[in-house]
Every structure is written in C-alpha cells, then in structure tokens.
C-alpha cells in the first residue's frame, strides 16, 4: 500500500472537536455502560474498533491484541497511524486531541472514514480517561511519535522518538482500579469470541490474540470467506438441508450489503445482523428488508413452479431452519436508543431489498434442487404451524391457558402483585412437597414438574403446545404460549428453576432454559429467569452448621471448625433429602439464598450453547459440560 494512498484525505485537519472529557471519570457508566466485567472488556472493543475502522477504510490488514502480564492491554494495527500534526483548534498534536478530547476523531470530519463502528469518536479518549496509564506509539511518515497519559492527562507533549519503515498505531492501556472496583482481570474467552466475530465480519483481515499471562495461549483469526465461513461455523453439528451457503454482496445507494444464509433441519430461525460491525441485537430496518424479501421471493418462486396454489407461506414459515448473517456498512447509521441495538435508517431496508431481491431470485432459478428443499421446508413449517394453532384452540377450549384456570399442581402465593411474587419450578413431587411446606406463602408459588420436559430443540410446534408440562408452565406464568404469548400478563417477577445439584438436575435445567429461550425469550431478556443454588453439603459439629455449594468450599469451610477431623459431612443427592426448614434456610430465603440470573447478552453464544447441549451430536455436548461445569455467574 503506497504512502500517498495511506494519507489521502486524512490529516490533522480532519479531526473535528465537539466537547471535552470532564464527565467521563465522574460518570463512566454513561460512556461504557458499567464499571463491571462487561465495562472492563468494553474498553478493548473501543480501541479495537478504531483499528477495524482503518481496515474498513482499506488501510489496515493486521491487528494484534495482547493481554500483558499486568492485565494491561496492547492493541497494534498496520493502518495509517493517528495523525500527529498540530490541530488548528486545540493548538496541540492531533494525536493528543484524539486521546484527550471527547468526540474528537476522523469519524466526524467527513474525510477520515466512510463508515465506522465504535462509539463515534469517543472511544479512545474515554478509554484513556478510565485508564491508570496509557501509552500511544504512532508509526507515520517514516517517523515514530509517542505520548503517555495518566488518567487521561498527558505526562508530556507528543515526542518524536525514532524513525520507521512501518505505519500503524500501538496503544497500551491499564484500566484504573479506582474505576473498575469489581475486577481488573481480562477474560481470554470473552476477547476471543468478539475478535473471532470481527474477523468473520471483515473478510481477509488478520487478527491475533495473545495472552502473555500464560504460556502458549494465542489464537489467529482470518477468514477469506467472511460471513460465509461464519454461517458454516454456526451450522456445525446441524443437519443442513441446502448444500451450499447462499451469499450475496453488493452496494446500493452507497450502502454495502453482505448477506449469507443456509437452511438446516431445526424448527427455529437464527438471524444475526450487524451494522458497521456493531451487533444489532434488536434487528432493525436491515433485518426487516431481509425478512420481507426472503418471504416474497420464496413465495413467488413456489407459485411460478406450482409448489404453492392459492395459499402463501408466512414469514415464519419461510424462515424456519434458516441461519442467516446480515452485515451492512452504512455511512451514517442511526440507532434507536443509546444502546445501538436497533437500526432505524429507512434507506438500509431499501438497500437490502434491492441487493437481496435480484440475487436470491437468480439463485433459486439457477439452483432448482436447493430451491425445492427451501420451499418444502417452508411447507412443512406451514403445516406444523396450522396444526399447532388447532392444538392451541383445542387446549384453550379446555381452559388450560386461561388465567382464571391455573394448573391443579400449582401451589400459588397469596399476593397478586407480580412485582413481589415469585414462582419456583421444582423437579419432582418430593422436592415440590418440601418446597410447598418451607416457602413463604405470601409471595412464593411452587410448580412441581414430573420428570424431564420435552426437548423443544427437536420437536415441532404442534407437539410442543400439546405437552402437559409446558402447558402448565405457560398457564402458571400467565403469559400463554407461541402466538398467544403476552408478556404484560406475567404473574411473577421472578421465575426460579430449582433442580437437584447433580447431572440429572443440570439436564432438566437445560431443557427448561432451552424451552424458555426458544418460546418465552422476553422472560430472559427482561431478567425474569433465575436458577436456584441448593447446597451440595451440610457440615456440622456440635451446634455449628454450615452449608456449602462446591467441593472447594467444603474443604475451606471444614478448616473453620474447632475440630476439622470430626466434622460430619452430609452430601445432598437431591432436594427431596432436605426437610422444609433446611430448604428454606439454604435455597429459598431471600435474605441468604444465592440465585443465578439468566442473561442473554450474547445471542450468538447462547444459540451455540443450546445447540451444543440439546443437539444430536453428543461429543460437543460432553466437551462443553466437562469444560464449563464449575463456572457460574452468581448473583446473591
């Protein structure tokens, strides 16, 4: 890449200043969401996003991310290098301006970047403000420039430190312990997941991740197929019904549209959408354009080829079993809300319709075997949907889903205020009996389930709505099921899954979570689903009694007894072994209990985990359980 091309329309004059940095350290949550583990990792995304923007602009091909021994982070790229000339407004180096002034960056001036992700220019300065120490080294115009900052304040002016034949920017930052009180330790797996995703979304770019805290821990990501490779990866372990991954990439009205999809034999759709590498968890106009065009084009093809008569496939029919990635690059994306989870640009919808419409129509015509498989999948989905509707209607006649007729096995609470009410989903009648006697009847309801519920990952809609245990939950929660789901009718603010602390209990939890994820997802998205944490052991000696939840806790707790070698250890094989008082004081008392709050921050990872745990391939499930059995995010 020539030096002339590298600096075209990108110099100090492109850096536009909007406001200062004063509020960042005072209210960091406004800029990075939170100062917990999520916020800590968000710092990395902001710096990496700047390097990715260089790649999007065509100037960078390699990014290195390093977790240093002291838990600081280094991000290197081979882009143009941050401009170092004197900025005409701030009268200091453009580098210093970018690193110390909020909303100062090449993303505002109109000449730095065509498209960009990140926080629209606040990224580098916010990370700097929230770092105990940051150093920046720029390779540009044959020279090396450097500057160091402490808590966002420059230690000295930008200095010329040497000569170079390279171009690019190296940034090292150490998060400030005064800001990040919960943790300062970076999680390699979290970084790995996002960097791999970025490599898929930016075809051909090399991203390296290294953990210098440990020996021989590193990964390299480069995908020449881009999101096509992403679809292939996400479909691993699933039976595909189309041989090839459909791919289309083109530009319409200055918006680049990149789409890839493939159908599998599952009963669910999985559509992941991005704008300028930002994951749009709530979809938006680009997703709407995709869904509309997919349904219309498939119906048109099916009717022209006499596969459909008068009826048409609904959108949910056409999408059943699809795994799709939609990635667009937009020069001026508009997101609804501050969280950037839903795209609002109407021109994005039209761009997707134009690009996908002509290419999908041609694909179906040129690949009749694939087209027939897609249409037949939709027809099966349509029949199952109609059968499920009939099953719901029949069930409704029996008043199972009516809120006035609750399941007979439900022991409801006295309060009718959803905000204070909670329901325990309990495995088995024995545990259910203990829970009913030990609960606080004012606000705690108990619903015992008989055995393992249906694996909804491998069942059609009609079988799901006809399942007695699923119907009981839908009725007890008050929200209904399928097209009848209504979040506003939720009867309990907390839905708590309480199963035995063994393999069978874990399996039942997984089945329940799979059902909730697929058919009552708003309950997870709104933070209504919890996992109870029953103890594994009861330790006693004399009048001292302690309950512990892991083998490690048991070892540590025994040492706190006056006569450790004489401590009586009881291992609970199931909830039914505890009397009502023990169950209350260990697992149900809000004052002392530990609950795991289920959160779907990453829908991609969630889908992969559910497919791993509930799919047909047993080996990935075994490997996952062995690796993750001891990990949990406990919310006390």
Secondary structure, DSSP 8 states (H G I E B T S, - for coil): --HHHHTTT-SGGG-B----STTTTTSTHHHHS-SSHHHHHHHHHHHHHHHHHHHHTT---EEEEEE-TTS-EEEEE-SS----SB-TTTSSBHHHHHHHSTT-BTTTSSSS-SS--TTTT-HHHHHHHTEEEEEEEEEETTEEEEEEEETTEESS--EEEEE-S--EEEEEEEE-TTT--S-----HHHHHHHHHHHHHHSTT-EEEEEETTSTT-EEEE--TTTHHHHHHHHTTTS-BSSSS-EEEEEEETTEEEEEEEEEBSSSS-EEEEEETTEE-TT-BHHHHHHHHHHHHHHHHHHHHTTS--S----HHHHHTTEEEEEEEE-TT--BSTTTT-SB--HHHHHHHHHHHHHHHHHHHHH-HHHHHHHHHHHHHHHHHHHHHHHHHHHHHHTTSS-TTS--TTEE--S---TTT-EEEEEESHHHHHHHHHHS-TTTEEEEEE-S----GGG--HHHHHT-HHHHHHHHHHSS-SGGG--GGG---SEEEEE--SSHHHHHHHHHHHHHHHHH-HHHHHTT-EEEE---SEEEEETTEEEEESSHHHHHHHHTTSTTGGG-EEEE-SSGGGS-HHHHIIIII-TTT--EEE---S-HHHHHHHHHHHHSS-HHHHHHHHHHHTT----B-
